[in-house]
Amino acid sequence: MCLFHSGKLDLAELGRKGGKARKRKQEEPGDRLERLAHAAIEELLVSPGNVTARASAARLVVDKLSASSPLSMELARRAAFEEMTAQMKAEMPAARAKLERLIESRADARARELTAELEKRAAEAEARLAEFAAGPASENHAPLGTRPS
């Protein structure tokens, strides 16, 4: 007979053990790293040898732990964001002044273009008016109120 049908294995108990194992909280990778780091530091502190070397090794373990911690990554991200925000706020007045200068320069250029266009149109209108005031150049241009004969 096979192992399941021989009666040597209690399938109900096996199922309960599996359920209990699934219910247990899964260990986070950060928790495991922290536990290992604490154990390594404790071992370093009680080991014989140069005190400076032990302290340096403990510092290295703590640095490695903090570098891989999601919390330290989030803190670094926040610090970078705050630094960039502060830098942008500090640069805002200069950027605003530059933008105002650019807008003013463009507005002046556009005003000069429009003024030149208006002066050109005024000159054309004056030329037409002078031509009209000079009198008729041909029979087709009789003064108002008269008929050409």
C-alpha positions as CSV (number, residue, x, y, z in Angstrom):
1,M,0.0,0.0,0.0
2,C,1.0,3.6,-0.5
3,L,1.9,6.0,2.3
4,F,-1.5,7.7,2.2
5,H,-3.6,4.5,2.2
6,S,-1.5,2.6,4.7
7,G,-2.8,4.6,7.7
8,K,0.6,5.6,8.9
9,L,0.0,9.2,7.8
10,D,-2.8,11.2,9.4
11,L,-3.9,13.5,6.5
12,A,-6.1,15.6,8.8
13,E,-3.2,16.4,11.1
14,L,-1.0,17.1,8.0
15,G,-3.7,19.5,6.8
16,R,-3.9,21.3,10.1
17,K,-0.1,21.7,10.2
18,G,-0.2,23.2,6.6
19,G,-2.9,25.6,7.6
20,K,-1.0,26.8,10.7
21,A,2.1,27.2,8.6
22,R,0.2,29.4,6.1
23,K,-1.3,31.5,9.0
24,R,2.1,32.3,10.4
25,K,3.3,35.8,9.5
26,Q,5.8,35.7,6.8
27,E,9.1,37.3,7.8
28,E,10.0,40.5,5.9
29,P,13.4,40.6,4.2
30,G,14.2,43.7,6.2
31,D,13.5,42.0,9.5
32,R,15.8,39.1,8.5
33,L,18.6,41.5,7.5
34,E,18.2,43.5,10.7
35,R,18.3,40.3,12.8
36,L,21.4,39.1,11.0
37,A,23.0,42.6,11.5
38,H,22.3,42.6,15.2
39,A,23.8,39.1,15.5
40,A,26.9,40.1,13.5
41,I,27.4,43.3,15.7
42,E,27.0,41.3,18.9
43,E,29.5,38.7,17.7
44,L,31.9,41.5,16.7
45,L,31.6,43.2,20.1
46,V,32.4,40.0,22.1
47,S,35.2,38.8,19.8
48,P,38.8,39.4,20.7
49,G,41.0,41.6,18.7
50,N,41.6,45.2,17.8
51,V,38.8,47.5,19.2
52,T,39.1,49.9,16.2
53,A,38.8,47.1,13.7
54,R,35.7,45.7,15.6
55,A,34.1,49.2,15.6
56,S,34.9,49.7,12.0
57,A,33.4,46.3,11.1
58,A,30.3,47.1,13.2
59,R,29.9,50.4,11.4
60,L,30.2,48.7,8.0
61,V,27.4,46.2,9.0
62,V,25.2,49.1,10.1
63,D,25.9,51.0,6.9
64,K,25.1,48.0,4.8
65,L,21.9,47.4,6.7
66,S,20.8,51.1,6.4
67,A,21.6,51.1,2.7
68,S,19.3,48.2,2.0
69,S,16.5,49.3,4.2
70,P,13.3,50.4,2.4
71,L,12.9,53.0,5.1
72,S,16.2,54.6,4.5
73,M,15.5,54.6,0.7
74,E,12.2,56.4,1.4
75,L,14.0,58.9,3.7
76,A,16.6,59.5,1.0
77,R,13.9,60.1,-1.6
78,R,12.1,62.5,0.6
79,A,15.4,64.4,1.4
80,A,16.2,64.6,-2.3
81,F,12.7,65.9,-3.0
82,E,12.9,68.5,-0.3
83,E,16.3,69.6,-1.5
84,M,15.1,70.0,-5.1
85,T,12.0,71.9,-3.9
86,A,14.1,74.3,-1.8
87,Q,16.5,74.8,-4.8
88,M,13.6,75.5,-7.1
89,K,12.0,78.0,-4.7
90,A,15.4,79.7,-4.3
91,E,15.7,80.0,-8.1
92,M,12.1,81.1,-8.7
93,P,12.7,84.9,-8.3
94,A,15.6,84.8,-10.9
95,A,13.5,82.7,-13.3
96,R,10.5,85.0,-12.9
97,A,12.7,88.1,-13.6
98,K,14.2,86.4,-16.6
99,L,10.7,85.5,-17.9
100,E,9.5,89.1,-17.4
101,R,12.5,90.4,-19.3
102,L,11.8,88.0,-22.2
103,I,8.1,88.9,-22.3
104,E,9.0,92.6,-22.2
105,S,11.5,92.2,-24.9
106,R,9.1,90.3,-27.1
107,A,6.3,92.9,-26.4
108,D,8.7,95.7,-27.4
109,A,9.6,94.0,-30.6
110,R,6.0,93.3,-31.5
111,A,5.1,97.0,-30.7
112,R,7.9,98.1,-33.1
113,E,6.5,95.7,-35.8
114,L,3.0,97.0,-35.4
115,T,4.1,100.7,-35.4
116,A,6.1,100.2,-38.6
117,E,3.1,98.5,-40.2
118,L,0.8,101.4,-39.1
119,E,3.3,104.0,-40.4
120,K,3.5,102.2,-43.7
121,R,-0.3,102.1,-44.0
122,A,-0.5,105.8,-43.0
123,A,2.0,106.7,-45.7
124,E,0.1,104.8,-48.3
125,A,-3.2,106.5,-47.3
126,E,-1.5,110.0,-47.4
127,A,-0.2,109.2,-50.9
128,R,-3.6,108.2,-52.1
129,L,-5.1,111.3,-50.5
130,A,-2.5,113.5,-52.2
131,E,-3.2,111.8,-55.5
132,F,-6.9,112.4,-55.1
133,A,-6.4,116.0,-54.1
134,A,-4.2,116.7,-57.1
135,G,-7.2,116.4,-59.3
136,P,-8.4,114.2,-62.1
137,A,-5.6,112.7,-64.2
138,S,-8.0,111.6,-66.9
139,E,-11.6,111.8,-68.0
140,N,-12.5,108.9,-65.9
141,H,-11.8,110.9,-62.8
142,A,-14.2,113.8,-62.9
143,P,-14.9,115.9,-59.8
144,L,-17.9,114.9,-57.8
145,G,-21.2,116.3,-59.0
146,T,-20.1,116.7,-62.6
147,R,-20.4,114.3,-65.5
148,P,-17.8,113.6,-68.0
149,S,-18.8,114.7,-71.5
